[in-house]
């Protein structure tokens, strides 16, 4: 019986891979720009966002700096990104973060910022699956893994890639098709910082564009699921998309 599959949101190898990729790319960008300054909380970010997906489930990454410029300690309860494209709206909470490029991401909880204290991290935003979706995903990934392992039994290590049967892959592709939402177009993006006391951090209002080539590239990741890529191993070419973000007035 194959080993149980770790839920994608606890797959530290996956997050380490994408966090390292993001940090490497962001290291080539200009310095952080200050886009808003409330009376107590200052939030800075790079001028690009990194977007990708895990079996269609949207993921986003930002390198953020949050600083308390007020006169008393503020508790940061959480962060979230709110995306809007036409009539389509979805929200991604901040789940884990890494301080440096090669650090293993750790789960993100609430934290306190003392006066003049600053918190800077590469932050991963993604949805937590329902129990039913998580169970279905585990089963589909396990079946593909078992099929590939079975077919590779007795083959030399350098043998060509082996594809799982299409009947085994079909449930996972159905999940991908139902979850994938990085379609081409203009996106409104709100970065929300939840605080205690409330109201000491403004919402950062941004926008970015995904081009048809960006969307097509991410959709093609699903073609490799039959070989176990992004399920049993990370694919070097599946690094997601970097998109320019800019402030918007409303």
KOLMARFI-104890 format. One record per residue (C-alpha): residue in one letter; x, y negated, z negated. Coordinates in nm, 2 decimals. Example, Ala and Ser with C-alpha at 12.3 -4.5 7.8 and 13.67 -1.06 7.14 Angstrom:
<rec><aa>A</aa><east>1.23</east><north>0.45</north><up>-0.78</up></rec>
<rec><aa>S</aa><east>1.37</east><north>0.11</north><up>-0.71</up></rec>
***
This chain:
<rec><aa>X</aa><east>0.00</east><north>0.00</north><up>0.00</up></rec>
<rec><aa>X</aa><east>0.15</east><north>-0.34</north><up>0.09</up></rec>
<rec><aa>X</aa><east>0.24</east><north>-0.59</north><up>-0.17</up></rec>
<rec><aa>X</aa><east>-0.03</east><north>-0.84</north><up>-0.26</up></rec>
<rec><aa>X</aa><east>-0.01</east><north>-1.17</north><up>-0.07</up></rec>
<rec><aa>X</aa><east>0.06</east><north>-1.48</north><up>-0.27</up></rec>
<rec><aa>X</aa><east>-0.21</east><north>-1.76</north><up>-0.21</up></rec>
<rec><aa>X</aa><east>-0.07</east><north>-2.01</north><up>0.03</up></rec>
<rec><aa>X</aa><east>-0.09</east><north>-2.29</north><up>-0.22</up></rec>
<rec><aa>X</aa><east>0.15</east><north>-2.09</north><up>-0.45</up></rec>
<rec><aa>X</aa><east>0.38</east><north>-1.99</north><up>-0.17</up></rec>
<rec><aa>X</aa><east>0.69</east><north>-2.18</north><up>-0.29</up></rec>
<rec><aa>X</aa><east>0.90</east><north>-2.06</north><up>0.01</up></rec>
<rec><aa>X</aa><east>0.64</east><north>-2.23</north><up>0.24</up></rec>
<rec><aa>X</aa><east>0.64</east><north>-2.55</north><up>0.04</up></rec>
<rec><aa>X</aa><east>1.02</east><north>-2.56</north><up>0.01</up></rec>
<rec><aa>X</aa><east>1.05</east><north>-2.51</north><up>0.38</up></rec>
<rec><aa>X</aa><east>0.82</east><north>-2.80</north><up>0.47</up></rec>
<rec><aa>X</aa><east>0.94</east><north>-3.03</north><up>0.19</up></rec>
<rec><aa>X</aa><east>1.30</east><north>-2.98</north><up>0.30</up></rec>
<rec><aa>X</aa><east>1.20</east><north>-3.05</north><up>0.66</up></rec>
<rec><aa>X</aa><east>1.02</east><north>-3.37</north><up>0.56</up></rec>
<rec><aa>X</aa><east>1.30</east><north>-3.50</north><up>0.35</up></rec>
<rec><aa>X</aa><east>1.55</east><north>-3.44</north><up>0.63</up></rec>
<rec><aa>X</aa><east>1.33</east><north>-3.63</north><up>0.87</up></rec>
<rec><aa>X</aa><east>1.25</east><north>-3.92</north><up>0.63</up></rec>
<rec><aa>X</aa><east>1.61</east><north>-3.96</north><up>0.55</up></rec>
<rec><aa>X</aa><east>1.65</east><north>-4.11</north><up>0.90</up></rec>
<rec><aa>X</aa><east>1.38</east><north>-4.37</north><up>0.85</up></rec>
<rec><aa>X</aa><east>1.42</east><north>-4.74</north><up>0.74</up></rec>
<rec><aa>X</aa><east>1.39</east><north>-4.83</north><up>0.38</up></rec>
<rec><aa>X</aa><east>1.05</east><north>-4.81</north><up>0.20</up></rec>
<rec><aa>X</aa><east>0.81</east><north>-5.09</north><up>0.27</up></rec>
<rec><aa>X</aa><east>0.59</east><north>-5.25</north><up>0.00</up></rec>
<rec><aa>X</aa><east>0.23</east><north>-5.24</north><up>0.13</up></rec>
<rec><aa>X</aa><east>0.04</east><north>-5.34</north><up>-0.18</up></rec>
<rec><aa>X</aa><east>0.11</east><north>-5.47</north><up>-0.53</up></rec>
<rec><aa>X</aa><east>-0.16</east><north>-5.46</north><up>-0.78</up></rec>
<rec><aa>X</aa><east>-0.12</east><north>-5.64</north><up>-1.11</up></rec>
<rec><aa>X</aa><east>0.00</east><north>-5.33</north><up>-1.29</up></rec>
<rec><aa>X</aa><east>0.09</east><north>-5.05</north><up>-1.04</up></rec>
<rec><aa>X</aa><east>0.32</east><north>-5.08</north><up>-0.74</up></rec>
<rec><aa>X</aa><east>0.30</east><north>-4.80</north><up>-0.48</up></rec>
<rec><aa>X</aa><east>0.56</east><north>-4.77</north><up>-0.20</up></rec>
<rec><aa>X</aa><east>0.58</east><north>-4.52</north><up>0.08</up></rec>
<rec><aa>X</aa><east>0.78</east><north>-4.46</north><up>0.40</up></rec>
<rec><aa>X</aa><east>0.62</east><north>-4.57</north><up>0.72</up></rec>
<rec><aa>X</aa><east>0.55</east><north>-4.21</north><up>0.84</up></rec>
<rec><aa>X</aa><east>0.33</east><north>-3.92</north><up>0.73</up></rec>
<rec><aa>X</aa><east>0.40</east><north>-3.55</north><up>0.78</up></rec>
<rec><aa>X</aa><east>0.11</east><north>-3.34</north><up>0.87</up></rec>
<rec><aa>X</aa><east>0.08</east><north>-2.96</north><up>0.93</up></rec>
<rec><aa>X</aa><east>-0.14</east><north>-2.68</north><up>0.84</up></rec>
<rec><aa>X</aa><east>-0.14</east><north>-2.33</north><up>0.67</up></rec>
<rec><aa>X</aa><east>-0.38</east><north>-2.10</north><up>0.86</up></rec>
<rec><aa>X</aa><east>-0.57</east><north>-2.41</north><up>0.97</up></rec>
<rec><aa>X</aa><east>-0.60</east><north>-2.56</north><up>0.63</up></rec>
<rec><aa>X</aa><east>-0.48</east><north>-2.92</north><up>0.65</up></rec>
<rec><aa>X</aa><east>-0.16</east><north>-3.02</north><up>0.47</up></rec>
<rec><aa>X</aa><east>0.00</east><north>-3.37</north><up>0.45</up></rec>
<rec><aa>X</aa><east>0.32</east><north>-3.50</north><up>0.29</up></rec>
<rec><aa>X</aa><east>0.43</east><north>-3.84</north><up>0.19</up></rec>
<rec><aa>X</aa><east>0.73</east><north>-3.97</north><up>0.00</up></rec>
<rec><aa>X</aa><east>0.59</east><north>-4.20</north><up>-0.26</up></rec>
<rec><aa>X</aa><east>0.72</east><north>-4.43</north><up>-0.53</up></rec>
<rec><aa>X</aa><east>0.48</east><north>-4.54</north><up>-0.81</up></rec>
<rec><aa>X</aa><east>0.60</east><north>-4.81</north><up>-1.06</up></rec>
<rec><aa>X</aa><east>0.43</east><north>-4.96</north><up>-1.36</up></rec>
<rec><aa>X</aa><east>0.48</east><north>-5.34</north><up>-1.35</up></rec>
<rec><aa>X</aa><east>0.22</east><north>-5.40</north><up>-1.62</up></rec>
<rec><aa>X</aa><east>0.25</east><north>-5.47</north><up>-1.99</up></rec>
<rec><aa>X</aa><east>0.15</east><north>-5.13</north><up>-2.13</up></rec>
<rec><aa>X</aa><east>0.18</east><north>-4.76</north><up>-2.05</up></rec>
<rec><aa>X</aa><east>-0.04</east><north>-4.62</north><up>-1.77</up></rec>
<rec><aa>X</aa><east>-0.14</east><north>-4.26</north><up>-1.73</up></rec>
<rec><aa>X</aa><east>-0.14</east><north>-4.14</north><up>-1.36</up></rec>
<rec><aa>X</aa><east>-0.43</east><north>-3.88</north><up>-1.35</up></rec>
<rec><aa>X</aa><east>-0.38</east><north>-3.78</north><up>-0.99</up></rec>
<rec><aa>X</aa><east>-0.34</east><north>-3.89</north><up>-0.63</up></rec>
<rec><aa>X</aa><east>-0.54</east><north>-3.80</north><up>-0.32</up></rec>
<rec><aa>X</aa><east>-0.55</east><north>-3.88</north><up>0.05</up></rec>
<rec><aa>X</aa><east>-0.88</east><north>-3.95</north><up>0.22</up></rec>
<rec><aa>X</aa><east>-0.89</east><north>-3.90</north><up>0.60</up></rec>
<rec><aa>X</aa><east>-1.15</east><north>-4.03</north><up>0.84</up></rec>
<rec><aa>X</aa><east>-1.16</east><north>-3.96</north><up>1.21</up></rec>
<rec><aa>X</aa><east>-1.49</east><north>-4.07</north><up>1.36</up></rec>
<rec><aa>X</aa><east>-1.77</east><north>-3.90</north><up>1.16</up></rec>
<rec><aa>X</aa><east>-1.53</east><north>-3.64</north><up>1.02</up></rec>
<rec><aa>X</aa><east>-1.41</east><north>-3.70</north><up>0.66</up></rec>
<rec><aa>X</aa><east>-1.19</east><north>-3.48</north><up>0.44</up></rec>
<rec><aa>X</aa><east>-1.00</east><north>-3.53</north><up>0.12</up></rec>
<rec><aa>X</aa><east>-0.67</east><north>-3.37</north><up>0.02</up></rec>
<rec><aa>X</aa><east>-0.56</east><north>-3.39</north><up>-0.35</up></rec>
<rec><aa>X</aa><east>-0.19</east><north>-3.40</north><up>-0.45</up></rec>
<rec><aa>X</aa><east>-0.10</east><north>-3.05</north><up>-0.57</up></rec>
<rec><aa>X</aa><east>0.27</east><north>-3.03</north><up>-0.60</up></rec>
<rec><aa>X</aa><east>0.58</east><north>-3.24</north><up>-0.56</up></rec>
<rec><aa>X</aa><east>0.96</east><north>-3.23</north><up>-0.53</up></rec>
<rec><aa>X</aa><east>1.21</east><north>-3.50</north><up>-0.64</up></rec>
<rec><aa>X</aa><east>1.49</east><north>-3.41</north><up>-0.40</up></rec>
<rec><aa>X</aa><east>1.52</east><north>-3.25</north><up>-0.06</up></rec>
<rec><aa>X</aa><east>1.63</east><north>-2.90</north><up>-0.18</up></rec>
<rec><aa>X</aa><east>1.42</east><north>-2.90</north><up>-0.50</up></rec>
<rec><aa>X</aa><east>1.15</east><north>-2.63</north><up>-0.55</up></rec>
<rec><aa>X</aa><east>0.81</east><north>-2.81</north><up>-0.55</up></rec>
<rec><aa>X</aa><east>0.64</east><north>-2.80</north><up>-0.89</up></rec>
<rec><aa>X</aa><east>0.27</east><north>-2.83</north><up>-0.97</up></rec>
<rec><aa>X</aa><east>0.16</east><north>-3.18</north><up>-1.02</up></rec>
<rec><aa>X</aa><east>-0.03</east><north>-3.28</north><up>-1.33</up></rec>
<rec><aa>X</aa><east>-0.10</east><north>-3.61</north><up>-1.50</up></rec>
<rec><aa>X</aa><east>0.19</east><north>-3.81</north><up>-1.63</up></rec>
<rec><aa>X</aa><east>0.26</east><north>-4.14</north><up>-1.81</up></rec>
<rec><aa>X</aa><east>0.45</east><north>-4.43</north><up>-1.68</up></rec>
<rec><aa>X</aa><east>0.59</east><north>-4.67</north><up>-1.93</up></rec>
<rec><aa>X</aa><east>0.64</east><north>-5.04</north><up>-1.86</up></rec>
<rec><aa>X</aa><east>0.89</east><north>-5.08</north><up>-1.57</up></rec>
<rec><aa>X</aa><east>0.92</east><north>-4.70</north><up>-1.53</up></rec>
<rec><aa>X</aa><east>0.92</east><north>-4.56</north><up>-1.18</up></rec>
<rec><aa>X</aa><east>0.81</east><north>-4.21</north><up>-1.04</up></rec>
<rec><aa>X</aa><east>0.94</east><north>-4.11</north><up>-0.70</up></rec>
<rec><aa>X</aa><east>0.86</east><north>-3.78</north><up>-0.53</up></rec>
<rec><aa>X</aa><east>0.80</east><north>-3.60</north><up>-0.20</up></rec>
<rec><aa>X</aa><east>0.43</east><north>-3.52</north><up>-0.25</up></rec>
<rec><aa>X</aa><east>0.23</east><north>-3.23</north><up>-0.09</up></rec>
<rec><aa>X</aa><east>-0.14</east><north>-3.28</north><up>-0.04</up></rec>
<rec><aa>X</aa><east>-0.36</east><north>-2.98</north><up>0.05</up></rec>
<rec><aa>X</aa><east>-0.69</east><north>-2.82</north><up>-0.04</up></rec>
<rec><aa>X</aa><east>-0.74</east><north>-2.55</north><up>-0.30</up></rec>
<rec><aa>X</aa><east>-0.93</east><north>-2.26</north><up>-0.15</up></rec>
<rec><aa>X</aa><east>-1.25</east><north>-2.12</north><up>-0.30</up></rec>
<rec><aa>X</aa><east>-1.22</east><north>-1.78</north><up>-0.45</up></rec>
<rec><aa>X</aa><east>-1.40</east><north>-1.62</north><up>-0.16</up></rec>
<rec><aa>X</aa><east>-1.18</east><north>-1.80</north><up>0.10</up></rec>
<rec><aa>X</aa><east>-0.87</east><north>-1.71</north><up>-0.09</up></rec>
<rec><aa>X</aa><east>-0.98</east><north>-1.34</north><up>-0.11</up></rec>
<rec><aa>X</aa><east>-1.06</east><north>-1.33</north><up>0.26</up></rec>
<rec><aa>X</aa><east>-0.72</east><north>-1.49</north><up>0.35</up></rec>
<rec><aa>X</aa><east>-0.53</east><north>-1.25</north><up>0.13</up></rec>
<rec><aa>X</aa><east>-0.70</east><north>-0.95</north><up>0.29</up></rec>
<rec><aa>X</aa><east>-0.65</east><north>-1.07</north><up>0.64</up></rec>
<rec><aa>X</aa><east>-0.28</east><north>-1.14</north><up>0.58</up></rec>
<rec><aa>X</aa><east>-0.23</east><north>-0.81</north><up>0.41</up></rec>
<rec><aa>X</aa><east>-0.38</east><north>-0.62</north><up>0.70</up></rec>
<rec><aa>X</aa><east>-0.16</east><north>-0.79</north><up>0.95</up></rec>
<rec><aa>X</aa><east>0.14</east><north>-0.73</north><up>0.74</up></rec>
<rec><aa>X</aa><east>0.06</east><north>-0.36</north><up>0.69</up></rec>
<rec><aa>X</aa><east>0.00</east><north>-0.31</north><up>1.07</up></rec>
<rec><aa>X</aa><east>0.33</east><north>-0.47</north><up>1.16</up></rec>
<rec><aa>X</aa><east>0.53</east><north>-0.28</north><up>0.89</up></rec>
<rec><aa>X</aa><east>0.37</east><north>0.04</north><up>1.01</up></rec>
<rec><aa>X</aa><east>0.46</east><north>-0.02</north><up>1.38</up></rec>
<rec><aa>X</aa><east>0.82</east><north>-0.12</north><up>1.29</up></rec>
<rec><aa>X</aa><east>0.88</east><north>0.19</north><up>1.09</up></rec>
<rec><aa>X</aa><east>1.18</east><north>0.37</north><up>1.24</up></rec>
<rec><aa>X</aa><east>1.27</east><north>0.09</north><up>1.47</up></rec>
<rec><aa>X</aa><east>1.62</east><north>-0.07</north><up>1.45</up></rec>
<rec><aa>X</aa><east>1.64</east><north>-0.40</north><up>1.26</up></rec>
<rec><aa>X</aa><east>1.71</east><north>-0.59</north><up>1.58</up></rec>
<rec><aa>X</aa><east>1.42</east><north>-0.44</north><up>1.77</up></rec>
<rec><aa>X</aa><east>1.19</east><north>-0.69</north><up>1.96</up></rec>
<rec><aa>X</aa><east>0.90</east><north>-0.85</north><up>1.78</up></rec>
<rec><aa>X</aa><east>0.60</east><north>-0.62</north><up>1.72</up></rec>
<rec><aa>X</aa><east>0.25</east><north>-0.76</north><up>1.75</up></rec>
<rec><aa>X</aa><east>-0.04</east><north>-0.65</north><up>1.52</up></rec>
<rec><aa>X</aa><east>-0.35</east><north>-0.52</north><up>1.69</up></rec>
<rec><aa>X</aa><east>-0.59</east><north>-0.79</north><up>1.80</up></rec>
<rec><aa>X</aa><east>-0.87</east><north>-0.64</north><up>1.60</up></rec>
<rec><aa>X</aa><east>-0.65</east><north>-0.70</north><up>1.29</up></rec>
<rec><aa>X</aa><east>-0.55</east><north>-1.05</north><up>1.39</up></rec>
<rec><aa>X</aa><east>-0.91</east><north>-1.17</north><up>1.48</up></rec>
<rec><aa>X</aa><east>-1.03</east><north>-1.24</north><up>1.12</up></rec>
<rec><aa>X</aa><east>-0.73</east><north>-1.46</north><up>1.06</up></rec>
<rec><aa>X</aa><east>-0.78</east><north>-1.65</north><up>1.39</up></rec>
<rec><aa>X</aa><east>-1.14</east><north>-1.70</north><up>1.30</up></rec>
<rec><aa>X</aa><east>-1.03</east><north>-1.86</north><up>0.97</up></rec>
<rec><aa>X</aa><east>-0.79</east><north>-2.08</north><up>1.15</up></rec>
<rec><aa>X</aa><east>-1.05</east><north>-2.20</north><up>1.40</up></rec>
<rec><aa>X</aa><east>-1.30</east><north>-2.28</north><up>1.12</up></rec>
<rec><aa>X</aa><east>-1.04</east><north>-2.48</north><up>0.92</up></rec>
<rec><aa>X</aa><east>-0.82</east><north>-2.66</north><up>1.17</up></rec>
<rec><aa>X</aa><east>-0.90</east><north>-3.03</north><up>1.17</up></rec>
<rec><aa>X</aa><east>-0.59</east><north>-3.21</north><up>1.31</up></rec>
<rec><aa>X</aa><east>-0.77</east><north>-3.31</north><up>1.63</up></rec>
<rec><aa>X</aa><east>-0.63</east><north>-3.60</north><up>1.85</up></rec>
<rec><aa>X</aa><east>-0.75</east><north>-3.95</north><up>1.77</up></rec>
<rec><aa>X</aa><east>-0.72</east><north>-4.24</north><up>1.53</up></rec>
<rec><aa>X</aa><east>-0.73</east><north>-4.17</north><up>1.16</up></rec>
<rec><aa>X</aa><east>-0.82</east><north>-4.40</north><up>0.88</up></rec>
<rec><aa>X</aa><east>-0.62</east><north>-4.30</north><up>0.57</up></rec>
<rec><aa>X</aa><east>-0.68</east><north>-4.41</north><up>0.21</up></rec>
<rec><aa>X</aa><east>-0.42</east><north>-4.33</north><up>-0.06</up></rec>
<rec><aa>X</aa><east>-0.60</east><north>-4.33</north><up>-0.39</up></rec>
<rec><aa>X</aa><east>-0.41</east><north>-4.34</north><up>-0.73</up></rec>
<rec><aa>X</aa><east>-0.63</east><north>-4.24</north><up>-1.02</up></rec>
<rec><aa>X</aa><east>-0.53</east><north>-4.40</north><up>-1.35</up></rec>
<rec><aa>X</aa><east>-0.61</east><north>-4.44</north><up>-1.71</up></rec>
<rec><aa>X</aa><east>-0.71</east><north>-4.71</north><up>-1.78</up></rec>
<rec><aa>X</aa><east>-0.90</east><north>-4.72</north><up>-1.45</up></rec>
<rec><aa>X</aa><east>-0.87</east><north>-5.00</north><up>-1.19</up></rec>
<rec><aa>X</aa><east>-0.50</east><north>-5.08</north><up>-1.23</up></rec>
<rec><aa>X</aa><east>-0.40</east><north>-4.94</north><up>-0.88</up></rec>
<rec><aa>X</aa><east>-0.55</east><north>-5.06</north><up>-0.56</up></rec>
<rec><aa>X</aa><east>-0.64</east><north>-4.81</north><up>-0.28</up></rec>
<rec><aa>X</aa><east>-0.37</east><north>-4.82</north><up>-0.01</up></rec>
<rec><aa>X</aa><east>-0.56</east><north>-4.85</north><up>0.32</up></rec>
<rec><aa>X</aa><east>-0.36</east><north>-4.71</north><up>0.62</up></rec>
<rec><aa>X</aa><east>-0.41</east><north>-4.57</north><up>0.97</up></rec>
<rec><aa>X</aa><east>-0.23</east><north>-4.34</north><up>1.20</up></rec>
<rec><aa>X</aa><east>-0.27</east><north>-4.17</north><up>1.54</up></rec>
<rec><aa>X</aa><east>-0.24</east><north>-3.80</north><up>1.64</up></rec>
<rec><aa>X</aa><east>-0.19</east><north>-3.76</north><up>2.01</up></rec>
<rec><aa>X</aa><east>-0.32</east><north>-3.47</north><up>2.21</up></rec>
<rec><aa>X</aa><east>0.03</east><north>-3.32</north><up>2.23</up></rec>
<rec><aa>X</aa><east>0.06</east><north>-3.33</north><up>1.85</up></rec>
<rec><aa>X</aa><east>-0.27</east><north>-3.15</north><up>1.81</up></rec>
<rec><aa>X</aa><east>-0.19</east><north>-2.89</north><up>2.08</up></rec>
<rec><aa>X</aa><east>0.15</east><north>-2.82</north><up>1.92</up></rec>
<rec><aa>X</aa><east>-0.01</east><north>-2.74</north><up>1.58</up></rec>
<rec><aa>X</aa><east>-0.28</east><north>-2.53</north><up>1.73</up></rec>
<rec><aa>X</aa><east>-0.02</east><north>-2.31</north><up>1.91</up></rec>
<rec><aa>X</aa><east>0.12</east><north>-2.20</north><up>1.57</up></rec>
<rec><aa>X</aa><east>-0.18</east><north>-1.96</north><up>1.56</up></rec>
<rec><aa>X</aa><east>-0.04</east><north>-1.78</north><up>1.86</up></rec>
<rec><aa>X</aa><east>0.24</east><north>-1.64</north><up>1.64</up></rec>
<rec><aa>X</aa><east>0.02</east><north>-1.50</north><up>1.37</up></rec>
<rec><aa>X</aa><east>0.01</east><north>-1.17</north><up>1.55</up></rec>
<rec><aa>X</aa><east>0.39</east><north>-1.14</north><up>1.50</up></rec>
<rec><aa>X</aa><east>0.37</east><north>-1.23</north><up>1.13</up></rec>
<rec><aa>X</aa><east>0.50</east><north>-1.58</north><up>1.16</up></rec>
<rec><aa>X</aa><east>0.38</east><north>-1.82</north><up>0.89</up></rec>
<rec><aa>X</aa><east>0.24</east><north>-1.51</north><up>0.71</up></rec>
<rec><aa>X</aa><east>0.55</east><north>-1.29</north><up>0.64</up></rec>
<rec><aa>X</aa><east>0.81</east><north>-1.55</north><up>0.74</up></rec>
<rec><aa>X</aa><east>0.84</east><north>-1.92</north><up>0.82</up></rec>
<rec><aa>X</aa><east>0.89</east><north>-2.02</north><up>1.19</up></rec>
<rec><aa>X</aa><east>1.17</east><north>-2.27</north><up>1.25</up></rec>
<rec><aa>X</aa><east>0.96</east><north>-2.45</north><up>1.51</up></rec>
<rec><aa>X</aa><east>0.65</east><north>-2.48</north><up>1.30</up></rec>
<rec><aa>X</aa><east>0.75</east><north>-2.80</north><up>1.12</up></rec>
<rec><aa>X</aa><east>0.44</east><north>-3.01</north><up>1.17</up></rec>
<rec><aa>X</aa><east>0.41</east><north>-3.36</north><up>1.31</up></rec>
<rec><aa>X</aa><east>0.55</east><north>-3.69</north><up>1.19</up></rec>
<rec><aa>X</aa><east>0.31</east><north>-3.98</north><up>1.26</up></rec>
<rec><aa>X</aa><east>0.37</east><north>-4.35</north><up>1.21</up></rec>
<rec><aa>X</aa><east>0.14</east><north>-4.50</north><up>0.95</up></rec>
<rec><aa>X</aa><east>0.05</east><north>-4.87</north><up>0.92</up></rec>
<rec><aa>X</aa><east>-0.17</east><north>-5.08</north><up>0.69</up></rec>
<rec><aa>X</aa><east>-0.53</east><north>-5.16</north><up>0.79</up></rec>
<rec><aa>X</aa><east>-0.74</east><north>-5.44</north><up>0.66</up></rec>
<rec><aa>X</aa><east>-1.05</east><north>-5.23</north><up>0.58</up></rec>
***
